[in-house]
Amino acid sequence: MDQVLMEVTTDIALKPSAFLGIPIALIGACFLSIGAQLQHHGVAKVEAMTHDAKGGLDMAQIGRLLARPSWVIGTLMLGLAIVFQLVSLTLAPIIVVQPLGAVALVVTAILNARVTHVKLNRQSIVAITLCVGGVGAFAILAAFTARDVPVTDRALLEILIILVIVLVVFGVLFYFLRSRFKALMYIVGAGVLYGFVATLAKVLIARIGAGDWDWLLVLCLVALLVAGALGAYFVQNAYSSGPPDLVIAGLTVIDPLVAVTIGILILDEAAQAPWWAMIGFVVTGAVAIYGVFMLARHHPQAAEPGVEGTPVAAAISDIPSDSGLD
């Protein structure tokens, strides 16, 4: 009996080298936080100048973003965050490293409170605690019950088909209901898309490293670029109607939960996890998601109407412009 348990544990547990992906993912989360704050600052400034946030950012507003140092530097920081995330994905399963992005939520909340001089209320602090605690518990559980498995052609095709359906759904919703889209809608859309991006990125890294060049690899790359571009556009629109810590909360909860769901249902990364671990995944995931909705409802910048434009733009426009990063 003991020998059987040892064999199962050996099959399930991660390799020691996989744990190196955890600190690398945490460093990427810090870059994500700083980049999100800077990008949010740039978007809010552009919105304050144009006084037009309905229906999403247009091409003129996107052009203005490219001329704002804060937004450009924030984008570079996000690029570094992606690099660290990709490295962590080469070392550990998706369901281990993806949830660690929740650390960015804490850093972003602190940065945003200092920059905008808007103190978080008790409900917001509780919501952030639920997000980080839920995702953190999820990551710890996954670290000891997950296994890294190669992605088969069939599994990749299933992921691509589901992604196409998701892209069509979000595209249709945005086209017909864009004037009604709020921060939470953009955040959910971006989080779902980025969950697929993380999964496809891991597949690309593995297949390129193995020299497995075929038409599936090309489809995977195209799908990653399309999902990443639409997700990035949703994030920029979320910045114009919600505080950065709310945006990061949605991304660091929804993104990993989508990636984890793919890892569990399609990639079988948790196929040999015990039954109590599966219940733990559901409970901790539900706690984290509840935290996102609680933060969207009670965050002071999301709840208080601004004098001019969105509450976020109003708060940002009052910040002294002596940093040279406007």
N, C-alpha and C positions, 0 to 999 in steps of 0.2 A: 504493500500500500504506500509506504513512504517513497519507494522508488518511483511509483507512478506519479505521485505528487511532485517529485523532483523533476521528472521529465516534462510534465505539464508546465511547471513554473519556468523551466529553462526555455520552453518553446514560446511562452508568453512574454517573459520579461525582456526589456530592452538590452542591447549590447552596451557595455560600459562607455564606448565612444559616443553613443547616442545622447548621453547625458550632457555632452559638451554643447549640444544644440540648445540647451536651456539658457545658459548665460548669454549666448550669442543672440538668441531671440529677445532677451531682456534688453540688451544694448540697442537692438533695432526698435524696441518699443519706446525707448527714450528719444531716439531720433524722430520717430513717428509723432510723439507728443509735441516736440519743439516745432517740427515742420507744420503740424496742424495749426498751432497757434499763429505762426507767421502767415500761413495761407489764409486763415480766417481773417486776420487783420487786413490783408490786401483786398479780399472780397468785400468786407464791410466798408472799406474806404471807397471802392469803386461804386458800390451800391449807394452810398451816401452822396456821391457826386452825381450819379445819374438819376437817382430817385425812381428807379424802376426795378422792382424785384418780382413782378408778376409774370408767370409763364416761363420762368427760368432765365438764366443768363443768355443774352444774345451774342452774336459775333463781335459787335462793337465793344461790349463789356469784357469779353474774353481778351480782346486786343488790349484794352486798358490794363488788364491783369498782367499781361506780359511786360508792361512798362513800369510795374510797381516792384521795387527791390525786395520788399517784405515777402511778396507772393513768390517771386523767383527763388529767393533763398530758401523759403519754406518748401518749395518744390524740390530743390536740391537735397534738402534734409530728408524729405520723403523718399527720394531716390536712394539715399544711403540706408534708410530703414528697409527698403525692399531688398537691397543687396544682403543685409544681415539676415533678413527673413529667408531668402533663398538659400543662404549658407546653412542656416539652421534646419531647413527642410531636407538638405542632403544628408544630414546627420541623424535625424530623428523622425518618427512618424508625424503625420499632420496633426493627429489628435493630441499630441504632446506639446508641440511648439506653438501651434496657432492660438490656443487660449491664453498664452503668456502675454499677448499684446494688451491684456487688461491693465498691466502696469502703466501703460501710457495714459490710461484714464485718470489715475491718481496724479500723475505729473501734470497733465493738462488742466485738471481742475485747480491745482495750486497756481499754475502759471496764469490761467485766465482770471482767477480771483485777484491776483496782484496787479495784472495789467489793466483790468477794467474797474478795479476798486469796488467790485460787487461781491459782497461776502455771501458765501453759500449758507443757505438756511438749513435747519435741522433735517428736514425731509430730503433735501438734496444729498446731504452727507450720508444719511441712511441708504438712499438709493445707490450711491457710489459704492458703499460698503457691500451691498447686496450684489452688485455687478462684479466687483473684484473678488469678493468671497466666493460667489458661485462659480465663476470661471476658474479661480485659483484651485478650489476643491476639485473641479472637473479635471484640471491639468494634473494634479497630484494623483488622482484616481487613474487617469489614463497612463501616466508614466510607469505604473506598476502592473498594468493589465493589457497594454497595447503591444502590438508587434508590427514590425515594418515588413511589408510584403510588396512584391513587384506588381505593377499594373498591367494586366493582360490587355490584348487588343479588344476583346469583347467588353471588358470593363470601361476602357477608354471610349469606345463607341457609345456605350450607355450614358456616360458622363456628357459627351458632346451632344447627344440627342436631347437630353434634359436641359442642357444649357441653351440650345436653340429655342426650345419652348419657353424658357424663362426670358430670353431676350425678346421674343415676339410679344409676350404678355406685357413686359415692362414698357416696350416700345409703343404698343397700342394704348396702354393706360396713360403714358406721358403725352402722347399726341392728342388724345381727346380730353384729358383731365388735367393738363399741366397747370392751368390757372388755379386749380384747387389743391395742388400739391403743397404740403407743408413739410417742415424740417423732418419729421418722423418718417414721412413717406419716402423722402429722398434717402434717408439713412437706411431704412429697410432695404430699398432697392440696391444701394451701394454695397451693403453688407452681404446680401445674397450673391451679388455678382463677384465680389472679392473672394467669397468662399470658393467659388469655382476657379477663380484666377489662381489662388494658392494651390489648389489641387492640380491644375494643368501645369503650373510652373514646376511642381515636383516631378510630374511625368516627363516634361521636356528635359529637365536636368538629367534624369535617369537615362532617358533614351539617347540623348546626345552623348552622354558619357560612355554609353555602351556602343556607340557608333551605329545605332539602329535608325537609319534614315529611310523613311518611307512616306507614303501619302498621308498616313495617319498623323505623322509628326507635323506635316505642313498644316493639316486641318487643326491640330492642337494649337499651333502657334497663331494661326489666324483667329481662332476662337478666343484665345487668351488676350490678344490685342483688342478685339472688339469689346469683350466683356470689361477689360481694364479701362478702355476709353470711356465707355458709357458709365461705368462705376465712378470714374474720376469726375465726370461732368455732374453726376448726382451729388457727389461730395461738395463740389464748389457751390451748388445751389443750396445744399443744406447749411453751409456756412452763412449764407445770406439771410436765413430765417431761423437759425438756432445757434446757441453758444458752442464753442469748439469742444467742450467737455461732453456735451450731449452727443455731438457727432462722433467723437471717439468712443463714447459708451456704446453707441449702436454698432459701430464697426467692430470693436473688440469683443462684442458679444455675439452678434448675428453672424459676422464673418467666420469665426471659428466654429460656431455651431453648425453652419452649413457645411463647412469643410469636414467636420467631424461626422456629420450625418452621411456624407459621401464616403468617408473612410470606413464607417461601420457597415452601411447597407450595401455598398458596391465593392469597395476594396477589401472588405473583411479584415480590417486592421484590429478589430476587437472580437473576432470570431470565437476565440477560445477564452474570452473573459468570463468569469463566473457570473451567475445570475444576479448576485447582489451588486456587482459593478454596473450592470446595465440599468438597474434601478437607480443607482447613484448618478449615472449620466443624466437620466431624465430629471431627477430632483434638482441637482445642481444647475443644470441648464435652465430649468424653469425659474429657479431663484434669480439667475443672472438676467433672464429676459424680463422678469417682473421689475427688476431694478432699472432697466432701460426705460420702460413705460412710466415708472414712478418718477424718474429724473426728468423725463419730457413734460410731466404734469406739474412738478413742483419746483423746477429750477427757476431762480429769481429772474434770470434774463429771458426765459421762455414764457413766464407768466405775466410779467409786468409790461404793459404797452409802452412803447417809446413815444417821445414827443414828436419825432419826425422819422418816418420810415419804420423799419423793424426795431425792436428793442436792442438787438445786437448792434445794429449800425449806429444807433443813437449812443450806446455806451462807448463804442470804439471811436466815434468821431470826436468825443470829448477828451481823448488821450492826447497829451502834448506831443507834438511832432518834432522832437529834438533828437531822436535816435538815428535819423538818417535812413531808416528802413521803411519809410512810408511807401 
